[in-house]
Each structure stands twice: as structure tokens, then as C-alpha cells.
Amino acid sequence: MLKARLLISFAASTCLLLVNQLCLAAAPDEFTVNYDARYRGLRAQATISLAQQEDGAYLARSLIAIKLLGATVTSIDESSLFNWVNERPLPRRYDFIQSGLGKRQRSISFDWERGLAQALVNGQLMEVPLINLTLDEMSMYSLIKQAVSEGEQDIYFDVIDRNQVEQYHYRLVGEEQVESPIGIFSALKVERVRKNSERETQLWFSPAHDMLLIKISHWDPDGDEYEITIKDALLNGIPVTAE
């Protein structure tokens, strides 16, 4: 009888441990968000999505079309393929393609076994050492939202920016109300912290919707400014509504 009770206790403890591990390893929710956008005073259409692939990896993608008099003058297609490991994105490949005005292209292939990334920028190939967890400019949003959901106030991580590694620092500012075409969202505002720079970048995440990114605002003295605000969205296939 004692042996049976010990076996039952061991089995229950094992099941509890497995449940805890599964909770800790919770995968991100899939989503598609369409945004109202403005870029340097021009109207734009923007869509950001996250979808799980057949092999279990995730594809984050951003599509932006900048319009003038109803015609698209510039389009940007940015994507990141990454695995989800220990509640963090582990990038595999990043692509950036800008068509039309300002045409340019770059990509990054991550080889974690070799500890190297290959960055191809405008036809020039360079190798970048991977020392710590290093992200690209799309997968970083999944890390930021996860860190904010875990209550982190200051978020530090490395990013391959074109062909070099830079440390990014984002800070949780607090809660704000964000007006949108589908209502008012209670959001957590996060801003990028820069040294010796007047550039400003703010992000707003909705805690009620799995930290969905509902607004981005960027400004710098050179006139490179844009803002996108949620227009409609699907979260795990379900339409998103404001609180």
C-alpha cells in the first residue's frame, strides 16, 4: 500500500512538473493586424502578422505600402522566420525588401550551431558572430511583448542591424489609452532608450489581447517619421475588439 501511494505521489508530481513546463513554454498566439499608417505625411497601408509554420517555426511578417494620389510609390516586405525556445524567439532567417522609391534589399541567415550569422546587405556578404541571443528587426517585437508580459521594466537584447550587432534597450513607461478606428485600448507603452540621439520610438501593447502591438510611433530630426495604429485584427482567428 505504501509503495502504491509513493507511486501515485510520484506520478502526480511528474504530471504537475510537466504541466508547469508546458505553461512556461507557452507558444505565442497567431495574429494578423491591419493598421492605419502615415509615413512622412503620406498615407500608407500596413499589415503585421504572425503564423506558425508546418515545422513548428513562426513567421513574423510586415507589409507596408506607401501611397501618393492613390498609387503605391514604395512598398516594404519584412519577415523573420524563428523558432520559439524557452519563451524567446530564436531567429533562423530575416529578409527585408523595399521596392519602388528607395529600392534596397538585405537578409540575414542565422547558424546557431556555428555561432555565426551571414548578413547580405545590398549584395555585400558579411559574417557576424553570434555570442548572445541575437535577434533581427522583426523577431525583436516577439521578445519585447514577452518581456513586458513577464513584468520586465527594462529590456535589453542584441540585434543585427544591417551588418553589425547593436544592443537595444527598451523601457516600460506605463499605461495609456490609445484611440483607434475600432475603439479605445488600454495599452502598455514602451519606448526605446537611446544615448546621444534625439530619435524617438514608442510601442503600445494591449495586455487584454496577448500583448498585441496596437500602435507604433517613430520620429527623428531628419524627417523620418511614421505612425501606425490598429484598424482591425484577428487573434487566433477571432476578431479583436476594444475593451
C-alpha positions as CSV (number, residue, x, y, z in Angstrom):
1,M,0.0,0.0,0.0
2,L,2.8,2.4,0.9
3,K,4.6,1.6,-2.4
4,A,1.3,2.3,-4.3
5,R,0.9,5.6,-2.5
6,L,4.5,6.6,-3.3
7,L,4.0,5.7,-7.0
8,I,0.8,7.8,-7.1
9,S,2.5,10.7,-5.4
10,F,5.5,10.4,-7.8
11,A,3.1,10.3,-10.9
12,A,1.2,13.3,-9.6
13,S,4.4,15.3,-9.1
14,T,5.6,14.3,-12.5
15,C,2.4,15.4,-14.2
16,L,2.4,18.7,-12.3
17,L,6.0,19.3,-13.4
18,L,5.1,18.6,-17.0
19,V,2.1,20.9,-16.8
20,N,4.3,23.7,-15.4
21,Q,6.9,23.1,-18.1
22,L,4.2,23.3,-20.8
23,C,2.9,26.6,-19.3
24,L,6.4,28.0,-19.2
25,A,6.9,27.0,-22.8
26,A,3.6,28.5,-24.0
27,A,3.8,29.4,-27.6
28,P,2.8,32.9,-29.0
29,D,-0.7,33.4,-30.4
30,E,-1.1,33.8,-34.2
31,F,-2.4,37.1,-35.4
32,T,-3.0,39.4,-38.3
33,V,-3.3,43.2,-37.7
34,N,-4.1,45.8,-40.3
35,Y,-3.1,49.4,-39.4
36,D,-3.9,52.9,-40.5
37,A,-0.5,54.4,-41.3
38,R,1.3,57.7,-42.0
39,Y,4.8,58.0,-43.3
40,R,6.4,61.4,-43.8
41,G,2.9,62.8,-44.2
42,L,1.9,60.2,-46.8
43,R,-0.9,57.7,-46.4
44,A,0.2,54.1,-46.1
45,Q,-1.3,50.6,-45.6
46,A,0.4,48.3,-43.1
47,T,-0.1,44.7,-42.0
48,I,1.8,42.8,-39.4
49,S,1.2,39.0,-38.9
50,L,2.5,36.0,-37.0
51,A,1.8,32.5,-38.2
52,Q,3.1,29.1,-37.2
53,Q,4.6,27.0,-40.0
54,E,4.3,23.3,-40.6
55,D,7.7,22.6,-39.0
56,G,6.6,24.4,-35.8
57,A,8.6,27.6,-36.5
58,Y,7.0,31.0,-36.6
59,L,6.9,33.5,-39.5
60,A,6.5,37.2,-38.5
61,R,5.8,39.4,-41.4
62,S,5.3,43.1,-42.0
63,L,3.9,44.6,-45.3
64,I,3.9,48.3,-45.8
65,A,2.7,50.2,-48.9
66,I,3.2,53.9,-49.1
67,K,0.8,55.7,-51.4
68,L,0.7,59.0,-53.3
69,L,-2.5,60.1,-55.0
70,G,-3.8,56.5,-54.6
71,A,-0.7,54.9,-56.2
72,T,1.9,52.8,-54.4
73,V,5.2,54.6,-54.6
74,T,7.2,52.4,-52.1
75,S,6.5,49.0,-50.6
76,I,8.4,47.2,-47.8
77,D,8.2,43.5,-47.2
78,E,10.0,42.5,-44.0
79,S,9.9,39.0,-42.5
80,S,11.5,36.8,-39.8
81,L,11.4,33.1,-39.5
82,F,12.2,31.9,-35.9
83,N,11.8,29.1,-33.5
84,W,10.2,29.6,-30.1
85,V,12.7,28.3,-27.4
86,N,12.4,29.0,-23.7
87,E,9.8,31.7,-24.3
88,R,12.1,33.5,-26.6
89,P,12.4,33.8,-30.4
90,L,15.5,32.1,-31.9
91,P,15.9,33.6,-35.4
92,R,16.6,31.4,-38.5
93,R,16.2,33.9,-41.3
94,Y,15.4,37.6,-41.8
95,D,14.5,39.3,-45.1
96,F,14.0,43.0,-45.9
97,I,12.9,44.0,-49.4
98,Q,12.0,47.6,-50.4
99,S,10.6,48.2,-53.8
100,G,9.9,51.3,-55.8
101,L,11.4,54.5,-54.4
102,G,14.5,53.9,-52.2
103,K,14.8,50.3,-53.6
104,R,17.1,48.2,-51.3
105,Q,17.4,44.7,-50.0
106,R,19.1,42.8,-47.2
107,S,18.9,39.4,-45.5
108,I,20.3,37.5,-42.5
109,S,20.8,33.7,-42.1
110,F,21.4,32.5,-38.6
111,D,23.6,29.5,-37.9
112,W,23.4,28.8,-34.2
113,E,25.5,25.6,-34.3
114,R,28.4,27.6,-35.8
115,G,27.7,30.7,-33.8
116,L,27.6,32.8,-37.0
117,A,25.1,34.8,-39.0
118,Q,25.6,35.8,-42.6
119,A,24.3,39.2,-43.4
120,L,23.8,40.1,-47.1
121,V,23.3,43.9,-47.5
122,N,22.9,45.3,-51.0
123,G,24.9,42.4,-52.5
124,Q,27.7,42.5,-49.9
125,L,28.1,39.4,-47.7
126,M,29.5,39.6,-44.2
127,E,29.7,37.2,-41.2
128,V,28.5,38.3,-37.8
129,P,29.5,36.4,-34.6
130,L,26.5,35.2,-32.5
131,I,27.7,35.4,-28.9
132,N,24.4,36.0,-27.0
133,L,20.8,35.7,-28.0
134,T,20.8,37.9,-31.1
135,L,17.6,38.9,-32.9
136,D,16.6,40.6,-36.1
137,E,14.4,43.7,-36.5
138,M,11.2,41.7,-36.7
139,S,11.7,38.9,-34.2
140,M,12.6,41.5,-31.6
141,Y,8.9,42.5,-31.2
142,S,8.0,39.0,-30.0
143,L,10.7,39.3,-27.4
144,I,9.6,42.7,-26.2
145,K,6.0,41.7,-25.8
146,Q,7.0,38.5,-23.9
147,A,9.3,40.5,-21.6
148,V,6.6,43.1,-20.9
149,S,4.1,40.3,-20.2
150,E,6.6,39.0,-17.6
151,G,6.7,42.4,-15.9
152,E,10.2,43.5,-17.0
153,Q,10.7,47.2,-16.8
154,D,14.0,47.5,-18.8
155,I,14.5,45.2,-21.7
156,Y,18.0,44.7,-23.2
157,F,18.8,42.5,-26.2
158,D,21.2,42.3,-29.2
159,V,20.0,42.9,-32.7
160,I,21.8,42.5,-36.1
161,D,21.2,46.0,-37.6
162,R,22.3,45.6,-41.3
163,N,25.7,44.0,-40.8
164,Q,26.6,44.7,-37.2
165,V,25.4,43.8,-33.7
166,E,23.9,46.6,-31.6
167,Q,22.4,46.4,-28.1
168,Y,18.9,47.7,-28.0
169,H,17.3,49.0,-24.8
170,Y,13.5,49.4,-24.3
171,R,11.8,50.7,-21.2
172,L,8.3,50.2,-19.9
173,V,6.8,53.7,-19.5
174,G,3.3,52.9,-18.1
175,E,-0.3,52.5,-19.1
176,E,-2.0,54.8,-21.7
177,Q,-5.3,54.9,-23.5
178,V,-4.9,54.5,-27.3
179,E,-7.7,55.7,-29.6
180,S,-8.2,53.6,-32.8
181,P,-10.9,53.1,-35.5
182,I,-12.2,50.1,-33.5
183,G,-12.3,51.8,-30.1
184,I,-10.1,52.7,-27.2
185,F,-7.5,50.3,-25.9
186,S,-5.8,50.2,-22.5
187,A,-2.2,49.7,-23.5
188,L,1.3,49.4,-22.0
189,K,3.6,52.0,-23.6
190,V,7.2,51.0,-24.2
191,E,9.9,53.4,-25.5
192,R,13.3,52.8,-26.9
193,V,16.1,54.3,-24.9
194,R,18.9,55.8,-27.0
195,K,22.1,57.6,-25.9
196,N,23.1,60.9,-27.6
197,S,20.2,60.7,-30.0
198,E,17.0,62.7,-30.4
199,R,15.2,59.9,-32.3
200,E,12.1,58.7,-30.6
201,T,10.4,55.3,-30.9
202,Q,7.3,54.2,-28.9
203,L,5.3,51.0,-28.9
204,W,1.9,50.3,-27.4
205,F,0.9,46.7,-26.4
206,S,-2.6,45.5,-25.3
207,P,-2.5,43.3,-22.2
208,A,-6.1,42.2,-22.9
209,H,-5.1,40.8,-26.3
210,D,-2.0,38.8,-25.6
211,M,0.2,42.0,-25.8
212,L,-0.9,42.6,-29.4
213,L,1.0,45.5,-30.9
214,I,-1.6,48.2,-31.5
215,K,0.4,51.3,-32.2
216,I,4.0,52.3,-33.2
217,S,5.3,55.9,-33.4
218,H,8.7,56.9,-34.7
219,W,10.3,60.4,-35.1
220,D,13.8,61.7,-35.8
221,P,15.1,65.2,-36.6
222,D,15.9,64.2,-40.2
223,G,12.2,63.9,-41.0
224,D,11.9,60.2,-41.0
225,E,8.7,59.8,-39.1
226,Y,5.8,57.4,-39.2
227,E,2.9,56.2,-37.1
228,I,0.7,53.1,-37.4
229,T,-2.5,52.4,-35.4
230,I,-4.6,49.3,-35.4
231,K,-7.5,49.3,-37.8
232,D,-8.7,45.7,-37.5
233,A,-7.2,42.5,-36.4
234,L,-7.6,38.7,-35.9
235,L,-6.1,37.0,-32.9
236,N,-6.1,33.2,-33.2
237,G,-8.7,33.7,-35.9
238,I,-11.0,35.7,-33.7
239,P,-11.8,39.4,-34.5
240,V,-10.3,41.8,-32.0
241,T,-12.4,44.4,-30.3
242,A,-11.5,47.2,-27.9
243,E,-12.3,46.8,-24.2
